[in-house]
Amino acid sequence: MTQDLTPATAQPTTSASHLIRRPSRKIWVGNVPVGGDAPISVQSMLTNDTRDIEESVNQIHRLADAGCEIIRLAVPDKEAAEALGAIVKRSPIPVVADIHFDYRLALQAADNGVHCIRVNPGNQPRKEFIRAIVTKCKEREIPIRIGVNSGSVEKPIKDQYPDDLVTQLVESALLNARILEEEDFFNFKISVKASDPLKMVDAYRRLARLVDYPLHLGVTEAGTLKRGLIKTSMAFGMLLSEGIGDTIRVSLTADSIEEVFAGHEILRNMGLRQSGSNLISCPSCGRCEVDLHGLANQVETLMAEMDRANPGKPLDVAVMGCFVNGPGEAGHADIGIAGGIGQYYIFKGEEKVMRVPENEALEKFKAELQRTYAEYDPEAKQHQPQTAANWQTANKDAETLAIEAHLTELESTSQP
């Protein structure tokens, strides 16, 4: 793959969401562009032993099916580095070798066909080891990620800037970028990860002003699913809204599928990617008389299956707990389902398509959802914000419907 390593142009790029992205160089990780005008890519990392080739390949395919675009593997020893040769040949997405202490593993990984080398500079005691990796990556025409994180900054930098993690991260990144530049090597991206999301944001902001290399975003050791998602979403939202970030990895103590899903959801909700459909669902309240949480989870599973079969068709799908919220408050959805007493309405926009018994609701909705995906026309889809008058009219109709449904039930139960 030809590398575009010229300095970034002064003209920033504009995304579909009208966010102005920071100008950066473009590199290629295998067939995936990173930086410049390339879409922001979603990465993850395998959790299994890299030496287990079959399990590694199975996990990669599973993650690729979920939308992972670049995958990283730990390389702790020579056996793992050797296994990369077979794994790379069978991987549907580019493979990054994660190197920490032994630089020779990076050389072996590069010879075995990986598409990028991640180096943790704080774990390389001698900078000539970094230079040896650069020489090999030049030979193999593959990029490097300078992967700085809060747990492994070089000791001299820590000593020079005690109690200033942000400066430590940025200075380590700049030191190692200079080493690569001195070797006439510009085919690299940088990350400055910390587990404290605010310090991570400050480090990336400062680095973004000083270099034009692509930036790989991540909150390292973010935590379990709930806590990690909150930290990461907050940090990514701040940086991406400022145009900072060219590829992302959501780091969670959870199934890696969750990382990939979260990455795409963050980008989609920022208006930076149109990958997958949008689920609209109310939180439930005292009016709800169905298992809304169960239904929403079932519909989300259906959407994931259909998104994979229908790429490029980002529907708005609504699951509402009563007739007041749906279709009224979800009248902008391409398709939705609203629950009542023993029955559901399936609707498209503000039009009620059918009423179905509760025991047939999911099956009928699946069929209608498939039909909606098949008929999807991106040119015809225009979601205009509802005016106040339209909203009131829609909700008046929905509330009337809800009252009528309750009255009908009361009448039927009160008859002798």
VOPAGU-2260 file (C-alpha; in pm, 1 decimal, decimal comma):
REM VOPAGU-2260
SITE   aa  ch    i         X         Y         Z
SITE  MET   A    0       0,0       0,0       0,0
SITE  THR   A    1     145,0     334,9     -96,8
SITE  GLN   A    2     192,4     556,3     206,8
SITE  ASP   A    3      83,8     920,7     203,9
SITE  LEU   A    4     344,7    1060,3     440,5
SITE  THR   A    5     349,9    1421,3     331,8
SITE  PRO   A    6     283,4    1672,8     607,1
SITE  ALA   A    7     -82,0    1746,8     668,8
SITE  THR   A    8    -229,5    2023,9     461,4
SITE  ALA   A    9    -330,5    2340,9     637,5
SITE  GLN   A   10    -691,3    2283,0     536,4
SITE  PRO   A   11    -880,9    2076,7     797,0
SITE  THR   A   12   -1140,5    1821,7     688,3
SITE  THR   A   13   -1512,8    1850,5     760,3
SITE  SER   A   14   -1714,4    1545,1     860,4
SITE  ALA   A   15   -2077,3    1473,2     776,2
SITE  SER   A   16   -2166,8    1613,3    1119,9
SITE  HIS   A   17   -1992,0    1940,3    1029,8
SITE  LEU   A   18   -1728,2    1882,1    1297,6
SITE  ILE   A   19   -1396,9    2022,3    1176,9
SITE  ARG   A   20   -1129,9    1756,0    1209,9
SITE  ARG   A   21    -772,9    1841,9    1297,3
SITE  PRO   A   22    -537,8    1828,9     995,1
SITE  SER   A   23    -312,3    1522,2    1009,4
SITE  ARG   A   24     -96,4    1303,7     790,8
SITE  LYS   A   25    -248,3     988,9     649,1
SITE  ILE   A   26     -89,4     647,7     702,8
SITE  TRP   A   27    -213,9     300,7     612,6
SITE  VAL   A   28    -251,4       8,2     852,2
SITE  GLY   A   29    -287,3    -266,9     596,9
SITE  ASN   A   30    -577,7    -156,7     380,0
SITE  VAL   A   31    -721,9      79,5     643,5
SITE  PRO   A   32    -630,1     448,2     613,4
SITE  VAL   A   33    -569,4     637,2     936,9
SITE  GLY   A   34    -554,7    1016,6     954,8
SITE  GLY   A   35    -601,1    1282,1     689,1
SITE  ASP   A   36    -948,6    1263,5     540,0
SITE  ALA   A   37    -996,2     895,8     628,2
SITE  PRO   A   38   -1297,0     788,6     837,2
SITE  ILE   A   39   -1216,3     736,0    1204,5
SITE  SER   A   40   -1154,2     362,8    1242,5
SITE  VAL   A   41   -1254,1     135,0    1531,6
SITE  GLN   A   42    -998,5     -98,5    1687,0
SITE  SER   A   43    -996,5    -367,7    1951,5
SITE  MET   A   44    -755,3    -619,5    2103,7
SITE  LEU   A   45    -771,4    -995,9    2143,8
SITE  THR   A   46    -801,8   -1128,3    2498,4
SITE  ASN   A   47    -681,2   -1483,6    2434,5
SITE  ASP   A   48    -331,3   -1631,7    2417,0
SITE  THR   A   49    -185,6   -1534,3    2077,4
SITE  ARG   A   50      -5,0   -1867,9    2064,1
SITE  ASP   A   51    -344,6   -2035,5    2023,1
SITE  ILE   A   52    -376,3   -1977,0    1649,6
SITE  GLU   A   53    -725,1   -2122,7    1602,7
SITE  GLU   A   54    -877,9   -1928,3    1890,1
SITE  SER   A   55    -705,9   -1610,3    1773,8
SITE  VAL   A   56    -844,6   -1646,4    1422,8
SITE  ASN   A   57   -1192,2   -1726,1    1555,2
SITE  GLN   A   58   -1191,0   -1417,7    1779,2
SITE  ILE   A   59   -1069,0   -1194,6    1496,8
SITE  HIS   A   60   -1348,5   -1310,3    1265,2
SITE  ARG   A   61   -1603,9   -1259,7    1542,6
SITE  LEU   A   62   -1480,4    -906,0    1604,6
SITE  ALA   A   63   -1457,2    -825,8    1233,7
SITE  ASP   A   64   -1820,0    -936,6    1191,4
SITE  ALA   A   65   -1911,0    -692,4    1469,9
SITE  GLY   A   66   -1737,9    -404,6    1289,3
SITE  CYS   A   67   -1380,1    -412,6    1417,4
SITE  GLU   A   68   -1150,7    -263,3    1152,5
SITE  ILE   A   69    -803,4    -310,4    1305,5
SITE  ILE   A   70    -708,3    -577,6    1561,1
SITE  ARG   A   71    -415,2    -581,1    1803,5
SITE  LEU   A   72    -253,8    -891,9    1951,6
SITE  ALA   A   73     -18,5    -924,7    2246,7
SITE  VAL   A   74     325,7   -1062,4    2158,5
SITE  PRO   A   75     488,1   -1173,4    2485,0
SITE  ASP   A   76     740,7   -1422,1    2344,9
SITE  LYS   A   77     892,9   -1580,9    2034,8
SITE  GLU   A   78     620,1   -1844,0    2008,5
SITE  ALA   A   79     353,8   -1574,3    1992,9
SITE  ALA   A   80     555,1   -1379,0    1735,3
SITE  GLU   A   81     585,5   -1694,2    1525,7
SITE  ALA   A   82     210,3   -1762,7    1548,7
SITE  LEU   A   83     142,8   -1423,7    1390,0
SITE  GLY   A   84     248,3   -1556,2    1050,4
SITE  ALA   A   85     -43,1   -1800,5    1037,7
SITE  ILE   A   86    -285,9   -1558,2    1202,0
SITE  VAL   A   87    -215,8   -1271,1     960,6
SITE  LYS   A   88    -278,6   -1494,2     659,8
SITE  ARG   A   89    -624,8   -1582,7     789,9
SITE  SER   A   90    -727,2   -1246,6     931,5
SITE  PRO   A   91    -990,0   -1044,6     741,0
SITE  ILE   A   92    -864,2    -718,3     899,3
SITE  PRO   A   93    -518,3    -564,4     957,0
SITE  VAL   A   94    -316,8    -702,4    1249,6
SITE  VAL   A   95    -111,3    -491,9    1491,8
SITE  ALA   A   96     162,4    -654,2    1701,7
SITE  ASP   A   97     174,5    -521,7    2059,3
SITE  ILE   A   98     538,9    -510,9    2174,2
SITE  HIS   A   99     657,1    -412,5    2518,3
SITE  PHE   A  100     995,9    -531,2    2643,7
SITE  ASP   A  101    1185,8    -733,3    2381,9
SITE  TYR   A  102    1243,1    -532,1    2063,5
SITE  ARG   A  103    1346,3    -848,9    1879,8
SITE  LEU   A  104     983,0    -964,4    1893,7
SITE  ALA   A  105     890,9    -657,7    1688,5
SITE  LEU   A  106    1143,8    -755,9    1422,8
SITE  GLN   A  107    1007,6   -1110,5    1416,3
SITE  ALA   A  108     646,4    -988,5    1403,1
SITE  ALA   A  109     726,7    -757,4    1111,8
SITE  ASP   A  110     888,9   -1044,3     920,5
SITE  ASN   A  111     576,0   -1251,5     984,9
SITE  GLY   A  112     356,5   -1002,7     801,1
SITE  VAL   A  113     184,3    -783,9    1062,0
SITE  HIS   A  114      48,6    -454,3     934,8
SITE  CYS   A  115     168,7    -230,4    1218,9
SITE  ILE   A  116     396,3    -244,1    1524,7
SITE  ARG   A  117     282,8     -89,4    1852,5
SITE  VAL   A  118     582,4       2,2    2067,5
SITE  ASN   A  119     557,3     109,8    2429,9
SITE  PRO   A  120     864,9     337,4    2445,8
SITE  GLY   A  121     884,5     343,5    2824,2
SITE  ASN   A  122     948,0     -31,0    2821,8
SITE  GLN   A  123    1241,4      -3,0    2577,6
SITE  PRO   A  124    1543,1      73,4    2798,8
SITE  ARG   A  125    1773,5     168,2    2510,4
SITE  LYS   A  126    1664,0     394,9    2228,5
SITE  GLU   A  127    1878,0     205,2    1978,1
SITE  PHE   A  128    1619,8     -71,0    2015,9
SITE  ILE   A  129    1357,1     173,4    1885,4
SITE  ARG   A  130    1590,5     254,7    1595,1
SITE  ALA   A  131    1622,6    -116,1    1511,9
SITE  ILE   A  132    1243,8    -142,5    1496,1
SITE  VAL   A  133    1231,4     163,0    1268,7
SITE  THR   A  134    1483,5       6,4    1030,8
SITE  LYS   A  135    1275,4    -310,7    1008,1
SITE  CYS   A  136     949,2    -121,5     958,1
SITE  LYS   A  137    1107,6      82,5     679,7
SITE  GLU   A  138    1215,0    -239,8     513,1
SITE  ARG   A  139     867,6    -395,4     548,3
SITE  GLU   A  140     685,2     -66,4     470,3
SITE  ILE   A  141     463,7     -84,5     776,6
SITE  PRO   A  142     376,2     189,1    1029,6
SITE  ILE   A  143     455,2     217,6    1398,5
SITE  ARG   A  144     233,6     331,4    1680,9
SITE  ILE   A  145     418,9     516,7    1952,9
SITE  GLY   A  146     201,4     388,2    2235,1
SITE  VAL   A  147     270,9     598,4    2542,9
SITE  ASN   A  148      63,3     532,1    2853,6
SITE  SER   A  149      59,6     648,8    3211,2
SITE  GLY   A  150     209,1     329,3    3349,9
SITE  SER   A  151     527,1     321,8    3146,8
SITE  VAL   A  152     675,2     667,1    3087,1
SITE  GLU   A  153    1055,5     677,5    3075,4
SITE  LYS   A  154    1210,8     733,3    3420,8
SITE  PRO   A  155    1411,3    1046,1    3325,2
SITE  ILE   A  156    1091,6    1213,4    3206,1
SITE  LYS   A  157     909,0    1113,2    3523,8
SITE  ASP   A  158    1192,3    1254,9    3730,9
SITE  GLN   A  159    1194,6    1580,3    3533,6
SITE  TYR   A  160     816,2    1632,9    3561,6
SITE  PRO   A  161     708,1    1473,9    3891,3
SITE  ASP   A  162     336,6    1484,5    3964,9
SITE  ASP   A  163     261,9    1613,6    3614,3
SITE  LEU   A  164     126,4    1316,4    3422,1
SITE  VAL   A  165       2,6    1519,4    3124,9
SITE  THR   A  166     348,6    1664,9    3060,0
SITE  GLN   A  167     508,4    1322,7    3111,1
SITE  LEU   A  168     285,6    1166,7    2845,8
SITE  VAL   A  169     338,6    1444,8    2592,9
SITE  GLU   A  170     714,7    1469,0    2646,7
SITE  SER   A  171     755,7    1091,8    2606,1
SITE  ALA   A  172     557,5    1103,2    2281,6
SITE  LEU   A  173     763,2    1395,6    2148,1
SITE  LEU   A  174    1095,2    1232,3    2245,9
SITE  ASN   A  175    1012,1     914,4    2058,8
SITE  ALA   A  176     865,0    1098,8    1762,3
SITE  ARG   A  177    1196,6    1282,1    1729,0
SITE  ILE   A  178    1383,2     951,3    1731,1
SITE  LEU   A  179    1171,4     827,3    1440,5
SITE  GLU   A  180    1207,6    1155,6    1255,8
SITE  GLU   A  181    1585,1    1144,4    1294,9
SITE  GLU   A  182    1572,7     809,2    1114,6
SITE  ASP   A  183    1377,0     977,5     833,5
SITE  PHE   A  184    1070,5     776,9     934,0
SITE  PHE   A  185     732,3     950,3     937,5
SITE  ASN   A  186     504,0     650,8     895,5
SITE  PHE   A  187     362,4     649,3    1246,8
SITE  LYS   A  188      73,7     743,4    1472,7
SITE  ILE   A  189      77,4     832,9    1841,4
SITE  SER   A  190    -127,8     758,2    2150,8
SITE  VAL   A  191     -95,5     913,0    2498,2
SITE  LYS   A  192    -332,9     708,8    2708,9
SITE  ALA   A  193    -418,1     749,3    3077,1
SITE  SER   A  194    -679,6     590,2    3300,7
SITE  ASP   A  195    -782,1     935,0    3424,2
SITE  PRO   A  196   -1006,1    1061,2    3140,2
SITE  LEU   A  197    -949,5    1431,0    3212,0
SITE  LYS   A  198    -570,2    1394,4    3211,7
SITE  MET   A  199    -598,5    1187,1    2893,9
SITE  VAL   A  200    -801,1    1464,2    2728,7
SITE  ASP   A  201    -548,7    1729,6    2832,3
SITE  ALA   A  202    -258,2    1522,1    2698,8
SITE  TYR   A  203    -419,7    1470,4    2357,9
SITE  ARG   A  204    -518,1    1835,8    2332,8
SITE  ARG   A  205    -161,8    1946,1    2399,0
SITE  LEU   A  206     -10,3    1688,4    2164,3
SITE  ALA   A  207    -258,3    1778,4    1886,7
SITE  ARG   A  208    -125,1    2135,5    1888,0
SITE  LEU   A  209     236,6    2020,4    1857,3
SITE  VAL   A  210     235,5    1747,8    1589,4
SITE  ASP   A  211      41,5    1658,0    1275,2
SITE  TYR   A  212      70,7    1280,5    1307,5
SITE  PRO   A  213    -247,9    1069,0    1331,7
SITE  LEU   A  214    -369,7    1021,1    1687,4
SITE  HIS   A  215    -499,9     693,3    1828,8
SITE  LEU   A  216    -746,2     768,9    2110,0
SITE  GLY   A  217    -791,3     555,7    2418,1
SITE  VAL   A  218    -857,3     569,6    2792,2
SITE  THR   A  219    -630,5     293,4    2917,8
SITE  GLU   A  220    -753,7      57,9    3189,8
SITE  ALA   A  221   -1090,5     231,8    3177,6
SITE  GLY   A  222   -1257,4     -37,1    3388,7
SITE  THR   A  223   -1561,7    -260,2    3369,0
SITE  LEU   A  224   -1839,2    -223,8    3114,4
SITE  LYS   A  225   -2045,0      44,7    3289,3
SITE  ARG   A  226   -1765,0     253,2    3438,2
SITE  GLY   A  227   -1538,2     213,9    3137,6
SITE  LEU   A  228   -1807,6     324,0    2894,6
SITE  ILE   A  229   -1880,3     636,7    3096,4
SITE  LYS   A  230   -1513,0     736,7    3119,6
SITE  THR   A  231   -1442,2     664,8    2756,2
SITE  SER   A  232   -1756,8     825,0    2616,8
SITE  MET   A  233   -1688,6    1141,7    2812,3
SITE  ALA   A  234   -1324,8    1164,8    2699,5
SITE  PHE   A  235   -1390,7    1068,9    2336,3
SITE  GLY   A  236   -1686,3    1305,1    2312,5
SITE  MET   A  237   -1473,6    1598,1    2427,8
SITE  LEU   A  238   -1185,4    1524,5    2191,4
SITE  LEU   A  239   -1386,6    1421,6    1886,4
SITE  SER   A  240   -1603,3    1732,2    1916,1
SITE  GLU   A  241   -1279,5    1932,6    1887,8
SITE  GLY   A  242   -1171,1    1737,6    1577,3
SITE  ILE   A  243    -904,1    1538,2    1762,9
SITE  GLY   A  244    -872,7    1165,8    1692,5
SITE  ASP   A  245    -812,5     947,4    1385,9
SITE  THR   A  246    -865,2     595,1    1519,7
SITE  ILE   A  247   -1013,2     475,3    1849,6
SITE  ARG   A  248   -1008,9     182,0    2087,6
SITE  VAL   A  249   -1255,7     155,1    2375,0
SITE  SER   A  250   -1070,3     -40,6    2646,5
SITE  LEU   A  251   -1307,7    -237,8    2868,5
SITE  THR   A  252   -1282,4    -521,2    3117,2
SITE  ALA   A  253   -1552,6    -696,1    2917,1
SITE  ASP   A  254   -1610,4    -891,4    2598,7
SITE  SER   A  255   -1421,4    -720,6    2315,8
SITE  ILE   A  256   -1745,6    -717,1    2115,0
SITE  GLU   A  257   -1864,9    -452,4    2361,1
SITE  GLU   A  258   -1559,8    -240,0    2276,5
SITE  VAL   A  259   -1637,1    -250,4    1906,5
SITE  PHE   A  260   -2006,5    -178,3    1954,6
SITE  ALA   A  261   -1926,7     115,6    2183,9
SITE  GLY   A  262   -1670,7     256,5    1941,5
SITE  HIS   A  263   -1914,2     260,9    1652,2
SITE  GLU   A  264   -2194,4     399,7    1869,9
SITE  ILE   A  265   -1976,8     686,5    1989,9
SITE  LEU   A  266   -1876,6     775,3    1633,6
SITE  ARG   A  267   -2231,7     739,5    1503,4
SITE  ASN   A  268   -2377,2     959,8    1775,4
SITE  MET   A  269   -2107,0    1219,9    1706,8
SITE  GLY   A  270   -2214,5    1215,7    1341,8
SITE  LEU   A  271   -1870,7    1085,2    1238,8
SITE  ARG   A  272   -1980,3     745,9    1104,4
SITE  GLN   A  273   -2303,0     606,1     962,3
SITE  SER   A  274   -2244,8     250,1    1075,5
SITE  GLY   A  275   -2549,3      70,5    1204,0
SITE  SER   A  276   -2899,1     169,8    1297,3
SITE  ASN   A  277   -3017,8     386,4    1584,7
SITE  LEU   A  278   -3233,4     241,6    1863,0
SITE  ILE   A  279   -3485,0     478,7    2020,2
SITE  SER   A  280   -3645,8     343,4    2335,7
SITE  CYS   A  281   -3818,8     507,4    2630,1
SITE  PRO   A  282   -3695,8     435,2    2985,4
SITE  SER   A  283   -4039,2     303,5    3094,7
SITE  CYS   A  284   -4277,9     452,3    3352,4
SITE  GLY   A  285   -4598,8     372,9    3534,0
SITE  ARG   A  286   -4796,4     371,7    3206,3
SITE  CYS   A  287   -4593,8      80,1    3070,6
SITE  GLU   A  288   -4780,1    -251,4    3086,1
SITE  VAL   A  289   -4540,2    -471,1    2886,8
SITE  ASP   A  290   -4187,9    -607,0    2935,7
SITE  LEU   A  291   -4025,6    -306,1    2769,2
SITE  HIS   A  292   -3668,9    -386,4    2872,6
SITE  GLY   A  293   -3691,9    -740,3    2739,9
SITE  LEU   A  294   -3850,1    -623,8    2415,1
SITE  ALA   A  295   -3588,4    -351,9    2362,5
SITE  ASN   A  296   -3306,6    -602,6    2410,5
SITE  GLN   A  297   -3467,0    -844,8    2165,2
SITE  VAL   A  298   -3511,1    -570,1    1905,9
SITE  GLU   A  299   -3150,4    -455,7    1954,9
SITE  THR   A  300   -3034,3    -811,8    1878,2
SITE  LEU   A  301   -3249,8    -815,0    1563,0
SITE  MET   A  302   -3103,0    -480,6    1456,7
SITE  ALA   A  303   -2746,6    -607,6    1498,2
SITE  GLU   A  304   -2821,5    -907,8    1275,8
SITE  MET   A  305   -2991,7    -696,9    1010,8
SITE  ASP   A  306   -2726,7    -423,9    1016,6
SITE  ARG   A  307   -2465,3    -684,6     924,8
SITE  ALA   A  308   -2683,6    -806,7     638,4
SITE  ASN   A  309   -2774,1    -451,7     527,4
SITE  PRO   A  310   -2464,5    -230,7     553,1
SITE  GLY   A  311   -2513,6     135,8     475,8
SITE  LYS   A  312   -2877,3     139,6     584,8
SITE  PRO   A  313   -2887,2     331,5     914,9
SITE  LEU   A  314   -3249,6     307,7    1023,3
SITE  ASP   A  315   -3407,8     475,9    1323,7
SITE  VAL   A  316   -3589,1     197,3    1512,5
SITE  ALA   A  317   -3816,0     274,3    1809,8
SITE  VAL   A  318   -3931,3      55,0    2099,3
SITE  MET   A  319   -4185,0     235,7    2316,7
SITE  GLY   A  320   -4366,5     125,7    2629,8
SITE  CYS   A  321   -4707,2     276,3    2562,6
SITE  PHE   A  322   -4921,1     441,6    2297,6
SITE  VAL   A  323   -4845,0     787,5    2433,6
SITE  ASN   A  324   -4475,1     760,8    2350,9
SITE  GLY   A  325   -4517,1     565,3    2031,5
SITE  PRO   A  326   -4575,8     671,2    1766,7
SITE  GLY   A  327   -4620,4    1018,0    1912,9
SITE  GLU   A  328   -4275,8    1091,9    2055,9
SITE  ALA   A  329   -4112,0     847,5    1815,1
SITE  GLY   A  330   -4288,0     973,4    1505,5
SITE  HIS   A  331   -3955,4    1040,7    1334,5
SITE  ALA   A  332   -3856,5     670,9    1343,5
SITE  ASP   A  333   -3842,1     465,2    1024,1
SITE  ILE   A  334   -4018,0     185,4    1210,9
SITE  GLY   A  335   -4125,0     126,3    1568,5
SITE  ILE   A  336   -4328,9     -81,9    1805,3
SITE  ALA   A  337   -4538,8      41,8    2099,8
SITE  GLY   A  338   -4686,1    -177,9    2371,1
SITE  GLY   A  339   -5028,5    -181,1    2530,4
SITE  ILE   A  340   -5242,3    -421,2    2731,7
SITE  GLY   A  341   -5192,6    -753,8    2559,0
SITE  GLN   A  342   -5127,8    -588,7    2225,3
SITE  TYR   A  343   -4875,8    -385,7    2028,4
SITE  TYR   A  344   -4888,2    -132,2    1749,4
SITE  ILE   A  345   -4624,0    -139,4    1476,7
SITE  PHE   A  346   -4577,4     201,1    1320,2
SITE  LYS   A  347   -4370,7     377,6    1055,8
SITE  GLY   A  348   -4323,7     744,9    1116,9
SITE  GLU   A  349   -4658,9     865,1    1250,5
SITE  GLU   A  350   -4852,7     600,5    1058,8
SITE  LYS   A  351   -4978,6     296,0    1250,5
SITE  VAL   A  352   -4917,8      -3,6    1024,4
SITE  MET   A  353   -5080,8    -283,4    1223,9
SITE  ARG   A  354   -5206,4    -394,2    1564,3
SITE  VAL   A  355   -5085,3    -735,3    1678,6
SITE  PRO   A  356   -5137,5    -959,0    1983,4
SITE  GLU   A  357   -4853,9    -961,0    2235,7
SITE  ASN   A  358   -4757,1   -1322,7    2162,9
SITE  GLU   A  359   -4707,7   -1243,7    1791,6
SITE  ALA   A  360   -4549,6    -901,9    1829,4
SITE  LEU   A  361   -4182,0    -987,6    1792,7
SITE  GLU   A  362   -4233,7   -1218,2    1493,9
SITE  LYS   A  363   -4450,9    -962,5    1312,9
SITE  PHE   A  364   -4213,2    -680,4    1394,8
SITE  LYS   A  365   -3914,5    -879,4    1264,9
SITE  ALA   A  366   -4089,3    -933,3     931,3
SITE  GLU   A  367   -4180,2    -565,5     906,4
SITE  LEU   A  368   -3825,7    -463,9    1006,9
SITE  GLN   A  369   -3680,4    -682,5     731,9
SITE  ARG   A  370   -3916,9    -519,6     483,3
SITE  THR   A  371   -3811,4    -173,8     601,5
SITE  TYR   A  372   -3442,9    -254,2     556,5
SITE  ALA   A  373   -3512,8    -390,5     207,4
SITE  GLU   A  374   -3705,9     -77,9     107,0
SITE  TYR   A  375   -3461,3     168,8     262,6
SITE  ASP   A  376   -3372,3     456,8      30,6
SITE  PRO   A  377   -3099,5     688,7     166,0
SITE  GLU   A  378   -3191,0     958,0     -85,3
SITE  ALA   A  379   -3554,7     961,7      21,1
SITE  LYS   A  380   -3482,4     959,1     392,7
SITE  GLN   A  381   -3518,2    1310,5     525,8
SITE  HIS   A  382   -3553,6    1349,8     898,8
SITE  GLN   A  383   -3675,8    1701,3     968,1
SITE  PRO   A  384   -3725,8    1809,5    1332,0
SITE  GLN   A  385   -4090,1    1806,5    1432,3
SITE  THR   A  386   -4253,4    2144,9    1476,3
SITE  ALA   A  387   -4426,4    2212,1    1806,6
SITE  ALA   A  388   -4764,3    2190,3    1632,4
SITE  ASN   A  389   -4684,8    1853,2    1475,0
SITE  TRP   A  390   -4554,3    1718,8    1805,3
SITE  GLN   A  391   -4868,2    1825,6    1991,3
SITE  THR   A  392   -5092,9    1678,5    1723,5
SITE  ALA   A  393   -4905,9    1347,8    1724,2
SITE  ASN   A  394   -4911,3    1321,3    2102,3
SITE  LYS   A  395   -5276,0    1419,6    2122,6
SITE  ASP   A  396   -5363,6    1136,4    1885,2
SITE  ALA   A  397   -5144,0     894,1    2075,8
SITE  GLU   A  398   -5290,0     989,0    2412,8
SITE  THR   A  399   -5641,0     958,1    2278,2
SITE  LEU   A  400   -5553,1     613,6    2149,8
SITE  ALA   A  401   -5415,5     512,8    2488,8
SITE  ILE   A  402   -5729,9     632,7    2670,0
SITE  GLU   A  403   -5952,9     450,3    2425,0
SITE  ALA   A  404   -5757,0     127,6    2471,2
SITE  HIS   A  405   -5794,2     148,6    2850,6
SITE  LEU   A  406   -6165,1     230,0    2827,2
SITE  THR   A  407   -6220,4     -66,9    2598,0
SITE  GLU   A  408   -6048,5    -296,5    2844,4
SITE  LEU   A  409   -6246,2    -157,6    3138,5
SITE  GLU   A  410   -6572,5    -208,5    2951,6
SITE  SER   A  411   -6485,9    -567,0    2865,0
SITE  THR   A  412   -6387,1    -654,5    3222,6
SITE  SER   A  413   -6692,1    -485,4    3377,7
SITE  GLN   A  414   -6947,5    -679,0    3170,6
SITE  PRO   A  415   -7119,2    -964,8    3354,9
